[in-house]
Amino acid sequence: MVDDERTTIPELATLVGQDPGLTSRLLTVANSPALRRGTQLTSLENCLVALGTRLVRSLATCLSIQKLFDQQMPVPAANLSAFWGHSLLVAEVARSVAVAARSPHPDEAYLAALLHDVGELILLSALGPPYARLLAAATDETGLQAQETAEFGVHHGEIATWLTERWELDSSFADGILFHHATAEEIVTAGELPQLVWLAHELATAEDPAALIPALPAEIASLTGSTDLVALRQQAEARTRMLGEAIGIRFPEPITKAMVWQDLSTATATAPSDDAEHELSALIGGMALMQPLQQDLFALENEAELLLSLRESARILFDLNRIAFLFLDIDGKKLSGEGIGAQPAIFRQVSLPLDTEKSLVALSARRQEIHASVGAPASGLIDAQFARAFGTEGILSLPMISRGRSIGVMVCGLSNAHHARLTRRLPWLLNFGRIAAVSLETLREARTLRDAAENAASDRFHRQARRVIHEARNPLGIIKSYLKILDQKLPADTGVRQELEILTEEIDRVASIVGRMSEIPNGDAGEAGIIVGDLLRELLMLYGDALFQDKSIRVEASIPPTTPRIPCDRDSLKQILLNLWKNAAEALNPGQVMKITLTDHVVHNGQAFVQIRMDDNGPGMSDDAMRAIYKPRDNVGSSPRGIGLSIVGELARRQGIAISCHSLPGKGTSIALLLPKLESAELAVTAEPAERLAAGEDR
């Protein structure tokens, strides 16, 4: 479904919601400190959006692998089918009950119900045969909870609640799991979500729902109003069976919790007959089952995303929760984690020589072997520092090997007990390190090839640009020469010499722009600066008719006879004004007005400015068009207007010019430029506030 572009997020969420294990992992990752942004995520759709489909696919692959190799306490298929059937049925009933009760969060009820018994799986995995025997001997769920507490000091509801609290989800979500075995007298005193999950569990486990309903407390029965709860249960069971068929699981008839753990005490583990067969099975199985994970890692687009996926994969596959990366430098002589986020500071600060004999981490990279500092002779102090940074008894160093050479190591925090459990998985773990290295090198090579292709394209562009510059300068030079000849032929008292001088200056500016081929000029204003009023008058003289008068747009200019100098590049300011005027001229209709006002003695943050304000009564600008002023050119799309406004914004930033824009649909646009003065004169106390001028408010 991820590979199908037509798949929608709701469709993907529906599929993921059928798997409690994958649902749990997505909630964990989406609410982790590395990814969480703002409020907690309790909706599967929000989790999928936050994580992205590639990472979700990687997590699903890892969980599939885990089911195949993690068999220290095997469970018969019939037991697991009954367990998933019960979990899905309670979840389906909970969602329907929440909808009938008009709860604003039916998905939370579904998730809490789906995970309500996940504590049983955790205890079964952690405790093994003692808990399996207890499950097989339990006659009902209430009795099971009491037996769990008596024998192990905790029941499965508390374990699942502890898990959800580690995800830092809202306490009411965890309470829905914790209180699903509460008595009827107790549940009426709880909040809405625990009550919804409790009711769903009662309906799903009842042998005769019709007989159960009259016995429900009034407060619980009133949750769903006049809804037919028997029909609701039947519809939920039908949907559950449809889901089972879709995922290839045959649920017992009927779907009841009583069938889940029967005969579990007789389950026995199947293992290879000897050590050699075990090792061969592990190696072949590792290569075959890790291949989907490798394909998913290859689909990731940047190194940070890849490292995050590797951390989560190691967490799922090997229960390695504390991981740091150290990579060899370009010379292959030192290990360093500089620039890598989401790991303790010691790893970013260290520069560990590869040839040192005082670190198992360096030894692991050098010999391409897995080494651990637990249950082994004491290593150097740097390894002890790594363990202290993780808060663990020791560390495990996993080499990352690609094409026969080490490119770095994964350093993992480890306890003595965890090291013992990992012993039988070392071949898988070593293969995981190889996959990590190959994926990382492939990503880096792809980035190198992409950079080379971009450089080649840039070189082609520059060669073409030089040809364009050469061809464009010839006609511009001819026009400039012709204007010079025309100037010499005109009588001395003619009134167009100023216009010819401005035209000559504009030709030089166009030639300069062509020469830079759209590069933004550095804008060296020189020591003298420019007289802003003279520049405005020159531009209106040269472009006023072409832009405005010829289109019957009236221009009202208010420019004082004496204006200060400003430390701006002349060509840059021209380009800013002409782009803004051109946009206005294209938007205005005949008969509309463009007002251009120059105001001196504007004060902003204690500094003196000159303001150029342009007001029109045209159709106004969209929010996107106004935001284009503040976006880089690469992010404004293909609209010429957006590109022009983006260039205006970039030029203004380089010149220290503040731009503000105020526009209302159908009422016009006001754009204000705050231009720094060459020298800060003494400020007049009556100066008009720059904030009000820049905001484009009416005066």
Secondary structure per residue as TSV (DSSP state, phi and psi in degrees):
chain	resnum	aa	ss	phi	psi
A	1	M	-	360.0	-36.2
A	2	V	T	-62.1	-37.4
A	3	D	T	-75.6	-14.2
A	4	D	-	-88.6	114.8
A	5	E	T	-63.6	-19.2
A	6	R	T	-82.6	-9.6
A	7	T	-	-67.9	134.6
A	8	T	-	-99.2	161.2
A	9	I	H	-60.6	-44.3
A	10	P	H	-58.5	-38.3
A	11	E	H	-64.3	-42.4
A	12	L	H	-65.9	-39.8
A	13	A	H	-63.5	-36.8
A	14	T	H	-62.4	-42.4
A	15	L	H	-66.7	-47.7
A	16	V	H	-61.5	-36.5
A	17	G	T	-64.0	-11.3
A	18	Q	T	-81.6	-9.1
A	19	D	-	-119.5	105.1
A	20	P	H	-58.2	-37.6
A	21	G	H	-65.0	-45.9
A	22	L	H	-67.9	-38.4
A	23	T	H	-58.9	-44.7
A	24	S	H	-59.7	-46.0
A	25	R	H	-65.7	-40.4
A	26	L	H	-64.5	-39.6
A	27	L	H	-63.0	-41.3
A	28	T	H	-61.6	-50.8
A	29	V	H	-68.4	-44.9
A	30	A	H	-64.0	-27.1
A	31	N	T	-101.8	12.1
A	32	S	S	-73.9	154.3
A	33	P	T	-57.6	-30.0
A	34	A	T	-70.3	-27.6
A	35	L	T	-116.6	-22.3
A	36	R	-	-66.3	131.2
A	37	R	-	-125.5	108.0
A	38	G	S	80.2	-131.9
A	39	T	S	-74.2	163.3
A	40	Q	-	-66.2	155.5
A	41	L	-	-110.6	116.3
A	42	T	-	-119.3	-1.3
A	43	S	S	-100.1	134.1
A	44	L	H	-59.7	-39.7
A	45	E	H	-61.9	-43.0
A	46	N	H	-64.7	-38.1
A	47	C	H	-62.6	-43.7
A	48	L	H	-64.2	-40.6
A	49	V	H	-64.9	-42.5
A	50	A	H	-67.0	-38.3
A	51	L	H	-84.4	-34.8
A	52	G	-	88.0	147.8
A	53	T	H	-67.8	-29.6
A	54	R	H	-65.5	-46.8
A	55	L	H	-65.9	-37.6
A	56	V	H	-60.8	-42.4
A	57	R	H	-63.3	-40.4
A	58	S	H	-61.7	-43.5
A	59	L	H	-64.6	-40.2
A	60	A	H	-63.4	-39.9
A	61	T	H	-61.8	-45.2
A	62	C	H	-61.0	-42.2
A	63	L	H	-65.7	-35.7
A	64	S	H	-63.4	-41.5
A	65	I	H	-64.0	-43.1
A	66	Q	H	-58.3	-39.9
A	67	K	H	-62.4	-29.6
A	68	L	H	-83.0	-35.4
A	69	F	H	-105.0	-15.5
A	70	D	-	-90.0	85.2
A	71	Q	-	-123.9	34.2
A	72	Q	S	-68.3	-23.3
A	73	M	S	-136.1	82.3
A	74	P	-	-65.6	148.8
A	75	V	-	-124.2	130.4
A	76	P	-	-55.2	147.8
A	77	A	H	-59.1	-36.1
A	78	A	H	-62.8	-38.2
A	79	N	H	-64.0	-46.9
A	80	L	H	-65.1	-39.3
A	81	S	H	-60.1	-43.8
A	82	A	H	-65.2	-38.6
A	83	F	H	-63.5	-48.5
A	84	W	H	-65.4	-37.0
A	85	G	H	-61.0	-45.9
A	86	H	H	-62.1	-45.8
A	87	S	H	-61.9	-44.3
A	88	L	H	-67.3	-38.6
A	89	L	H	-64.0	-46.7
A	90	V	H	-61.2	-38.7
A	91	A	H	-65.2	-44.1
A	92	E	H	-63.8	-43.2
A	93	V	H	-63.4	-41.7
A	94	A	H	-61.8	-43.0
A	95	R	H	-62.5	-44.7
A	96	S	H	-63.9	-41.2
A	97	V	H	-63.7	-41.8
A	98	A	H	-64.0	-40.3
A	99	V	H	-64.7	-43.8
A	100	A	H	-63.4	-32.9
A	101	A	T	-84.1	2.1
A	102	R	T	58.0	37.7
A	103	S	-	-70.3	139.1
A	104	P	S	-72.8	-11.2
A	105	H	-	-133.0	68.6
A	106	P	H	-65.3	-27.4
A	107	D	H	-66.5	-33.6
A	108	E	H	-66.1	-39.9
A	109	A	H	-63.6	-40.7
A	110	Y	H	-61.4	-48.3
A	111	L	H	-65.9	-44.1
A	112	A	H	-61.1	-40.9
A	113	A	H	-69.4	-38.8
A	114	L	H	-61.2	-34.0
A	115	L	T	-100.5	7.3
A	116	H	T	-63.7	-29.5
A	117	D	T	-108.0	10.7
A	118	V	H	-63.3	-21.7
A	119	G	H	-59.9	-29.3
A	120	E	H	-64.5	-42.4
A	121	L	H	-65.9	-38.4
A	122	I	H	-64.7	-45.6
A	123	L	H	-65.9	-37.8
A	124	L	H	-63.7	-40.9
A	125	S	H	-70.2	-38.7
A	126	A	H	-80.0	-38.6
A	127	L	H	-100.2	-22.6
A	128	G	-	70.5	-138.5
A	129	P	H	-53.7	-40.6
A	130	P	H	-58.6	-41.0
A	131	Y	H	-75.0	-34.3
A	132	A	H	-60.2	-42.0
A	133	R	H	-64.5	-39.0
A	134	L	H	-65.0	-41.6
A	135	L	H	-61.5	-45.2
A	136	A	H	-65.5	-29.5
A	137	A	H	-87.3	-14.0
A	138	A	-	-69.0	135.4
A	139	T	-	-95.1	-26.5
A	140	D	S	-153.8	166.4
A	141	E	H	-69.4	-36.9
A	142	T	H	-64.0	-41.6
A	143	G	H	-67.1	-34.9
A	144	L	H	-61.2	-44.5
A	145	Q	H	-62.0	-41.4
A	146	A	H	-66.3	-40.3
A	147	Q	H	-66.9	-39.7
A	148	E	H	-58.9	-46.4
A	149	T	H	-65.2	-40.4
A	150	A	H	-67.3	-40.1
A	151	E	H	-88.8	-35.8
A	152	F	H	-119.0	-3.5
A	153	G	S	77.8	8.2
A	154	V	-	-159.3	149.3
A	155	H	-	-113.1	167.1
A	156	H	H	-64.5	-27.9
A	157	G	H	-65.6	-39.6
A	158	E	H	-67.3	-37.9
A	159	I	H	-63.8	-45.9
A	160	A	H	-65.7	-35.3
A	161	T	H	-65.2	-43.5
A	162	W	H	-56.5	-40.3
A	163	L	H	-63.6	-47.5
A	164	T	H	-67.9	-30.8
A	165	E	H	-68.4	-30.5
A	166	R	H	-66.7	-24.2
A	167	W	T	-78.6	-5.3
A	168	E	T	60.2	39.1
A	169	L	-	-85.2	168.8
A	170	D	-	-60.1	142.9
A	171	S	H	-62.5	-30.4
A	172	S	H	-65.6	-30.9
A	173	F	H	-63.7	-48.6
A	174	A	H	-64.1	-35.8
A	175	D	H	-63.6	-32.5
A	176	G	H	-60.3	-32.3
A	177	I	H	-80.3	-44.8
A	178	L	H	-62.5	-37.5
A	179	F	T	-100.4	16.3
A	180	H	T	-71.7	-12.3
A	181	H	T	-107.8	14.9
A	182	A	-	-65.7	160.0
A	183	T	-	-77.8	164.2
A	184	A	H	-60.5	-37.2
A	185	E	H	-67.5	-33.4
A	186	E	H	-76.3	-40.8
A	187	I	H	-69.2	-25.5
A	188	V	T	-66.9	-16.9
A	189	T	T	-94.4	1.9
A	190	A	S	-91.9	175.9
A	191	G	-	-77.3	-179.2
A	192	E	H	-66.6	-45.8
A	193	L	H	-62.5	-49.0
A	194	P	H	-57.6	-36.6
A	195	Q	H	-65.1	-40.6
A	196	L	H	-64.3	-44.4
A	197	V	H	-66.4	-41.4
A	198	W	H	-59.3	-47.2
A	199	L	H	-63.0	-42.1
A	200	A	H	-61.9	-42.1
A	201	H	H	-64.7	-41.4
A	202	E	H	-63.3	-43.9
A	203	L	H	-65.8	-39.7
A	204	A	H	-72.4	-29.0
A	205	T	H	-97.8	-9.7
A	206	A	-	-71.5	131.7
A	207	E	S	-68.7	-32.1
A	208	D	-	-133.6	89.7
A	209	P	H	-56.9	-33.8
A	210	A	H	-62.3	-36.3
A	211	A	H	-76.3	-25.3
A	212	L	H	-72.4	-39.1
A	213	I	G	-58.4	-45.9
A	214	P	G	-62.1	-22.6
A	215	A	G	-88.2	-3.1
A	216	L	S	-69.4	143.4
A	217	P	-	-58.0	147.1
A	218	A	H	-58.1	-38.3
A	219	E	H	-63.2	-34.7
A	220	I	H	-79.1	-43.1
A	221	A	H	-61.8	-30.6
A	222	S	G	-79.2	-9.3
A	223	L	G	-57.5	-42.9
A	224	T	G	-101.7	10.9
A	225	G	T	63.6	-128.9
A	226	S	T	-95.4	16.0
A	227	T	-	-61.8	137.4
A	228	D	-	-78.5	99.8
A	229	L	H	-69.8	-29.4
A	230	V	H	-65.7	-46.7
A	231	A	H	-64.3	-37.3
A	232	L	H	-61.3	-43.2
A	233	R	H	-64.1	-42.6
A	234	Q	H	-63.3	-42.7
A	235	Q	H	-65.3	-38.8
A	236	A	H	-65.2	-40.1
A	237	E	H	-66.3	-37.2
A	238	A	H	-63.0	-42.9
A	239	R	H	-64.8	-38.2
A	240	T	H	-62.6	-42.8
A	241	R	H	-65.6	-37.0
A	242	M	H	-62.6	-41.3
A	243	L	H	-63.7	-40.5
A	244	G	H	-61.0	-42.7
A	245	E	H	-63.4	-38.6
A	246	A	H	-65.2	-33.3
A	247	I	T	-104.1	10.4
A	248	G	T	76.9	29.3
A	249	I	-	-117.4	129.6
A	250	R	-	-97.5	116.5
A	251	F	-	-87.7	150.2
A	252	P	-	-66.9	163.6
A	253	E	S	-118.1	115.5
A	254	P	S	-78.8	173.2
A	255	I	-	-81.2	100.6
A	256	T	-	-131.2	154.1
A	257	K	G	-72.0	-20.5
A	258	A	G	-63.3	-23.5
A	259	M	G	-86.6	-8.9
A	260	V	T	-65.1	-55.7
A	261	W	T	-108.8	23.0
A	262	Q	T	-66.7	143.6
A	263	D	T	62.2	15.8
A	264	L	G	-67.1	-30.5
A	265	S	G	-65.4	-18.4
A	266	T	G	-92.4	-1.5
A	267	A	-	-66.6	136.4
A	268	T	-	-127.0	149.3
A	269	A	-	-81.5	143.2
A	270	T	-	-105.6	129.6
A	271	A	-	-134.8	156.6
A	272	P	-	-58.1	152.6
A	273	S	S	-72.3	-26.1
A	274	D	S	-147.5	172.8
A	275	D	H	-62.7	-40.2
A	276	A	H	-62.9	-43.3
A	277	E	H	-65.5	-38.1
A	278	H	H	-61.8	-45.0
A	279	E	H	-65.0	-43.6
A	280	L	H	-63.6	-43.2
A	281	S	H	-61.2	-40.6
A	282	A	H	-65.5	-43.0
A	283	L	H	-65.7	-48.2
A	284	I	H	-66.7	-44.8
A	285	G	H	-62.0	-39.1
A	286	G	H	-61.3	-45.9
A	287	M	H	-65.0	-42.5
A	288	A	H	-70.5	-43.9
A	289	L	H	-82.1	-22.4
A	290	M	H	-79.7	-14.2
A	291	Q	H	-60.2	-44.1
A	292	P	H	-59.4	-37.7
A	293	L	H	-61.8	-43.7
A	294	Q	H	-61.2	-41.4
A	295	Q	H	-61.1	-39.4
A	296	D	H	-67.3	-40.1
A	297	L	H	-64.8	-35.6
A	298	F	H	-62.9	-24.8
A	299	A	T	-79.5	-11.9
A	300	L	-	-73.6	152.5
A	301	E	-	-108.1	-13.4
A	302	N	S	-146.3	162.8
A	303	E	H	-67.5	-38.0
A	304	A	H	-62.6	-41.9
A	305	E	H	-65.7	-38.3
A	306	L	H	-65.5	-45.0
A	307	L	H	-64.0	-38.4
A	308	L	H	-62.4	-44.0
A	309	S	H	-64.5	-38.5
A	310	L	H	-64.1	-41.5
A	311	R	H	-60.4	-46.0
A	312	E	H	-68.5	-37.2
A	313	S	H	-64.0	-43.8
A	314	A	H	-64.3	-34.6
A	315	R	H	-65.1	-43.3
A	316	I	H	-72.7	-47.7
A	317	L	H	-74.7	-39.3
A	318	F	H	-125.8	5.8
A	319	D	-	58.3	33.9
A	320	L	-	-94.2	104.2
A	321	N	-	-97.4	-12.1
A	322	R	-	-125.1	109.5
A	323	I	E	-135.1	138.1
A	324	A	E	-133.6	155.8
A	325	F	E	-116.4	136.2
A	326	L	E	-126.1	129.8
A	327	F	E	-117.0	148.6
A	328	L	E	-71.3	143.5
A	329	D	-	-74.2	178.3
A	330	I	T	-61.8	-27.0
A	331	D	T	-86.2	-9.1
A	332	G	S	70.4	27.6
A	333	K	S	-114.4	-19.1
A	334	K	E	-137.0	148.4
A	335	L	E	-102.6	134.1
A	336	S	E	-149.6	148.1
A	337	G	-	-111.7	22.4
A	338	E	T	-60.2	133.3
A	339	G	T	83.8	0.4
A	340	I	-	-99.2	122.4
A	341	G	-	-85.1	177.7
A	342	A	S	60.0	35.9
A	343	Q	S	-148.3	157.3
A	344	P	-	-54.9	152.8
A	345	A	H	-61.3	-31.6
A	346	I	H	-58.0	-34.1
A	347	F	H	-73.8	-28.5
A	348	R	H	-79.7	-21.7
A	349	Q	H	-94.3	-24.9
A	350	V	-	-76.0	147.2
A	351	S	E	-132.7	96.2
A	352	L	E	-99.6	115.9
A	353	P	E	-61.6	136.6
A	354	L	T	-67.8	-27.8
A	355	D	T	-90.8	6.8
A	356	T	-	-69.5	145.5
A	357	E	S	-97.9	2.4
A	358	K	S	-103.6	19.5
A	359	S	-	-149.9	128.2
A	360	L	H	-67.0	-26.3
A	361	V	H	-64.9	-49.0
A	362	A	H	-63.4	-39.7
A	363	L	H	-62.1	-39.7
A	364	S	H	-62.7	-44.3
A	365	A	H	-67.9	-37.3
A	366	R	H	-72.4	-42.6
A	367	R	H	-93.6	-7.2
A	368	Q	T	59.5	46.7
A	369	E	-	-131.4	156.0
A	370	I	-	-80.8	129.9
A	371	H	E	-131.5	144.5
A	372	A	E	-130.0	146.4
A	373	S	S	-94.2	5.1
A	374	V	S	-100.7	139.8
A	375	G	S	66.1	25.1
A	376	A	S	-138.9	164.1
A	377	P	-	-57.4	151.3
A	378	A	-	-59.7	135.7
A	379	S	-	-101.9	-166.5
A	380	G	-	-69.5	168.8
A	381	L	H	-66.2	-27.4
A	382	I	H	-63.4	-37.0
A	383	D	H	-65.5	-36.9
A	384	A	H	-65.0	-37.2
A	385	Q	H	-63.3	-41.9
A	386	F	H	-60.3	-45.2
A	387	A	H	-63.5	-41.1
A	388	R	H	-63.7	-38.6
A	389	A	H	-63.3	-34.4
A	390	F	H	-80.6	-21.3
A	391	G	T	74.5	33.7
A	392	T	S	-123.1	168.8
A	393	E	S	-69.7	-31.0
A	394	G	E	-160.4	-167.4
A	395	I	E	-133.3	159.0
A	396	L	E	-122.9	131.2
A	397	S	E	-110.1	118.1
A	398	L	E	-108.4	115.7
A	399	P	E	-71.1	143.7
A	400	M	E	-104.2	107.9
A	401	I	E	-114.3	128.1
A	402	S	E	-137.1	126.5
A	403	R	T	56.6	39.0
A	404	G	T	81.2	2.0
A	405	R	E	-130.2	150.4
A	406	S	E	-80.2	136.1
A	407	I	E	-110.1	-8.5
A	408	G	E	166.8	-168.7
A	409	V	E	-139.2	151.9
A	410	M	E	-102.4	118.3
A	411	V	E	-100.0	124.3
A	412	C	E	-121.1	134.8
A	413	G	E	-70.1	140.3
A	414	L	E	-147.7	142.7
A	415	S	-	-104.1	165.8
A	416	N	H	-60.9	-43.6
A	417	A	H	-65.2	-41.0
A	418	H	H	-65.9	-37.8
A	419	H	H	-61.2	-39.9
A	420	A	H	-63.7	-39.5
A	421	R	H	-69.7	-29.2
A	422	L	H	-79.9	-13.7
A	423	T	G	-54.5	-43.2
A	424	R	G	-76.3	-8.0
A	425	R	G	-105.6	8.8
A	426	L	H	-58.6	-40.4
A	427	P	H	-60.3	-39.5
A	428	W	H	-65.2	-41.8
A	429	L	H	-63.8	-41.9
A	430	L	H	-63.9	-38.7
A	431	N	H	-66.8	-35.9
A	432	F	H	-61.8	-40.7
A	433	G	H	-61.9	-38.1
A	434	R	H	-64.5	-44.3
A	435	I	H	-61.0	-42.0
A	436	A	H	-60.0	-44.1
A	437	A	H	-66.6	-46.1
A	438	V	H	-62.4	-42.6
A	439	S	H	-62.0	-42.7
A	440	L	H	-66.4	-44.4
A	441	E	H	-65.6	-39.1
A	442	T	H	-61.3	-42.7
A	443	L	H	-63.0	-43.8
A	444	R	H	-65.6	-39.6
A	445	E	H	-65.7	-39.9
A	446	A	H	-62.2	-39.8
A	447	R	H	-65.1	-39.8
A	448	T	H	-63.4	-44.3
A	449	L	H	-63.7	-39.8
A	450	R	H	-64.4	-42.0
A	451	D	H	-63.8	-40.1
A	452	A	H	-64.0	-40.4
A	453	A	H	-65.6	-40.0
A	454	E	H	-65.7	-39.0
A	455	N	H	-65.5	-39.8
A	456	A	H	-63.7	-42.1
A	457	A	H	-64.1	-38.6
A	458	S	H	-64.3	-40.1
A	459	D	H	-62.7	-42.6
A	460	R	H	-62.2	-40.9
A	461	F	H	-62.1	-44.3
A	462	H	H	-66.0	-36.0
A	463	R	H	-64.3	-44.0
A	464	Q	H	-65.3	-37.5
A	465	A	H	-62.5	-40.6
A	466	R	H	-62.7	-37.2
A	467	R	H	-66.3	-42.0
A	468	V	H	-63.2	-43.4
A	469	I	H	-59.8	-43.4
A	470	H	H	-62.5	-44.6
A	471	E	H	-70.4	-35.1
A	472	A	H	-74.5	-33.4
A	473	R	H	-68.2	-28.6
A	474	N	H	-62.0	-55.8
A	475	P	H	-64.6	-34.3
A	476	L	H	-63.9	-39.8
A	477	G	H	-64.3	-39.2
A	478	I	H	-63.9	-44.0
A	479	I	H	-62.5	-42.3
A	480	K	H	-62.8	-41.9
A	481	S	H	-63.9	-39.7
A	482	Y	H	-64.4	-40.4
A	483	L	H	-63.4	-36.8
A	484	K	H	-65.1	-42.5
A	485	I	H	-63.4	-41.8
A	486	L	H	-63.0	-38.9
A	487	D	H	-62.7	-38.8
A	488	Q	H	-70.2	-30.5
A	489	K	H	-81.4	-21.7
A	490	L	S	-73.9	147.5
A	491	P	-	-60.0	154.3
A	492	A	T	-63.8	-30.9
A	493	D	T	-94.8	14.6
A	494	T	-	-68.1	155.0
A	495	G	S	-99.1	12.7
A	496	V	-	-111.2	7.0
A	497	R	H	-62.8	-35.8
A	498	Q	H	-64.4	-39.9
A	499	E	H	-63.0	-38.7
A	500	L	H	-65.0	-38.6
A	501	E	H	-64.2	-40.6
A	502	I	H	-66.2	-41.0
A	503	L	H	-61.3	-42.2
A	504	T	H	-62.0	-41.8
A	505	E	H	-64.6	-38.4
A	506	E	H	-67.8	-36.8
A	507	I	H	-63.0	-41.7
A	508	D	H	-62.6	-38.7
A	509	R	H	-67.0	-42.5
A	510	V	H	-62.8	-41.7
A	511	A	H	-61.4	-38.0
A	512	S	H	-66.8	-40.3
A	513	I	H	-64.8	-44.6
A	514	V	H	-61.5	-39.8
A	515	G	H	-62.5	-31.6
A	516	R	H	-89.7	-10.0
A	517	M	T	48.0	62.1
A	518	S	T	73.0	6.1
A	519	E	-	-70.6	141.6
A	520	I	-	-72.6	126.3
A	521	P	-	-67.1	151.4
A	522	N	-	-67.1	-32.8
A	523	G	-	76.8	59.8
A	524	D	-	-82.7	110.9
A	525	A	-	-79.3	-16.8
A	526	G	T	79.9	167.8
A	527	E	T	-71.5	-34.4
A	528	A	T	-77.4	-27.2
A	529	G	-	72.8	-169.0
A	530	I	E	-128.0	151.0
A	531	I	E	-86.3	109.9
A	532	V	H	-65.8	-35.5
A	533	G	H	-65.0	-42.3
A	534	D	H	-61.9	-39.6
A	535	L	H	-64.4	-42.6
A	536	L	H	-60.8	-44.6
A	537	R	H	-63.4	-41.0
A	538	E	H	-61.9	-44.5
A	539	L	H	-65.5	-39.8
A	540	L	H	-65.4	-36.9
A	541	M	H	-63.8	-40.7
A	542	L	H	-84.6	-38.5
A	543	Y	H	-112.6	-8.7
A	544	G	H	-57.7	-46.7
A	545	D	H	-66.3	-49.1
A	546	A	H	-63.5	-38.6
A	547	L	H	-85.2	-37.6
A	548	F	T	-118.7	-58.5
A	549	Q	G	-59.7	-42.4
A	550	D	G	-65.2	-18.3
A	551	K	G	-103.0	12.7
A	552	S	T	60.6	31.7
A	553	I	-	-98.3	124.3
A	554	R	E	-81.6	133.3
A	555	V	E	-109.5	126.4
A	556	E	E	-117.5	108.1
A	557	A	E	-108.1	133.9
A	558	S	E	-123.5	97.1
A	559	I	-	-124.9	116.5
A	560	P	-	-59.1	150.4
A	561	P	S	-63.8	-31.5
A	562	T	S	-118.8	123.8
A	563	T	-	-131.9	154.3
A	564	P	-	-78.1	170.7
A	565	R	E	-87.8	148.4
A	566	I	E	-128.2	145.9
A	567	P	-	-85.3	56.7
A	568	C	S	-117.4	152.1
A	569	D	-	-69.9	129.7
A	570	R	H	-60.2	-48.6
A	571	D	H	-66.3	-37.2
A	572	S	H	-64.0	-44.6
A	573	L	H	-65.2	-38.5
A	574	K	H	-58.7	-46.2
A	575	Q	H	-63.6	-38.4
A	576	I	H	-61.2	-51.8
A	577	L	H	-65.4	-43.5
A	578	L	H	-66.4	-37.3
A	579	N	H	-62.8	-43.9
A	580	L	H	-66.9	-42.3
A	581	W	H	-65.1	-40.8
A	582	K	H	-63.1	-43.1
A	583	N	H	-59.8	-43.6
A	584	A	H	-64.1	-44.5
A	585	A	H	-62.2	-36.7
A	586	E	H	-71.1	-25.9
A	587	A	H	-89.9	-30.2
A	588	L	-	-79.3	152.9
A	589	N	-	-103.7	159.3
A	590	P	T	-52.5	137.1
A	591	G	T	93.5	-14.8
A	592	Q	-	-82.7	168.9
A	593	V	E	-121.7	140.6
A	594	M	E	-118.2	117.7
A	595	K	E	-105.0	130.3
A	596	I	E	-121.7	117.8
A	597	T	E	-125.3	132.9
A	598	L	E	-110.7	124.0
A	599	T	E	-124.9	128.6
A	600	D	E	-97.7	172.9
A	601	H	E	61.2	42.7
A	602	V	E	-95.5	132.3
A	603	V	E	-111.2	131.3
A	604	H	E	-144.1	121.4
A	605	N	T	53.0	37.8
A	606	G	T	78.1	7.2
A	607	Q	E	-116.4	155.2
A	608	A	E	-91.5	137.2
A	609	F	E	-135.6	163.8
A	610	V	E	-113.6	139.5
A	611	Q	E	-113.9	131.5
A	612	I	E	-108.7	120.4
A	613	R	E	-120.2	135.9
A	614	M	E	-122.9	118.2
A	615	D	E	-119.1	136.4
A	616	D	E	-136.3	165.2
A	617	N	-	-112.3	35.7
A	618	G	S	-82.2	-158.9
A	619	P	S	-76.4	-8.4
A	620	G	-	87.4	168.9
A	621	M	-	-114.2	147.0
A	622	S	-	-73.0	162.3
A	623	D	H	-60.6	-39.7
A	624	D	H	-63.1	-40.5
A	625	A	H	-64.4	-41.5
A	626	M	H	-66.7	-38.9
A	627	R	H	-68.3	-22.2
A	628	A	G	-59.5	-26.5
A	629	I	G	-62.1	-29.2
A	630	Y	G	-105.4	9.6
A	631	K	S	-107.4	148.1
A	632	P	-	-62.6	156.2
A	633	R	G	-60.6	-31.0
A	634	D	G	-70.2	-13.4
A	635	N	G	-111.7	17.3
A	636	V	S	-108.9	7.0
A	637	G	T	79.4	-163.9
A	638	S	T	-98.4	0.0
A	639	S	-	-67.6	125.4
A	640	P	H	-58.1	-36.2
A	641	R	H	-64.7	-41.8
A	642	G	H	-62.4	-40.2
A	643	I	H	-65.1	-43.6
A	644	G	H	-60.8	-43.6
A	645	L	H	-68.5	-35.7
A	646	S	H	-64.3	-39.5
A	647	I	H	-63.5	-40.6
A	648	V	H	-56.3	-48.4
A	649	G	H	-62.7	-40.9
A	650	E	H	-69.0	-42.5
A	651	L	H	-60.7	-43.5
A	652	A	H	-62.6	-41.8
A	653	R	H	-61.3	-39.9
A	654	R	H	-68.5	-28.1
A	655	Q	H	-93.7	-1.1
A	656	G	T	73.1	27.7
A	657	I	-	-98.0	124.6
A	658	A	E	-86.9	133.7
A	659	I	E	-119.2	133.9
A	660	S	E	-129.9	150.6
A	661	C	E	-137.6	133.2
A	662	H	E	-132.3	125.9
A	663	S	E	-147.5	142.7
A	664	L	E	-128.2	133.0
A	665	P	T	-54.9	127.2
A	666	G	T	79.2	-4.9
A	667	K	T	-118.5	-7.8
A	668	G	E	111.8	-178.7
A	669	T	E	-135.5	142.0
A	670	S	E	-124.6	125.3
A	671	I	E	-122.6	129.7
A	672	A	E	-121.3	134.9
A	673	L	E	-113.0	124.8
A	674	L	E	-99.6	111.7
A	675	L	E	-104.0	123.6
A	676	P	E	-65.5	141.1
A	677	K	-	-82.0	154.5
A	678	L	S	-61.4	-42.4
A	679	E	S	-132.8	136.1
A	680	S	-	-75.3	110.2
A	681	A	-	-81.2	169.6
A	682	E	-	-62.9	131.8
A	683	L	-	-82.1	135.4
A	684	A	-	-82.3	138.8
A	685	V	T	-71.3	-16.3
A	686	T	T	-95.0	8.9
A	687	A	-	-60.3	143.1
A	688	E	-	-76.5	132.5
A	689	P	B	-58.7	132.4
A	690	A	H	-64.6	-32.5
A	691	E	H	-61.3	-40.5
A	692	R	H	-72.8	-38.9
A	693	L	H	-64.1	-45.8
A	694	A	H	-66.8	-27.2
A	695	A	T	-75.1	-9.0
A	696	G	T	75.6	26.0
A	697	E	-	-75.4	152.4
A	698	D	-	-66.8	142.7
A	699	R	-	-106.3	360.0
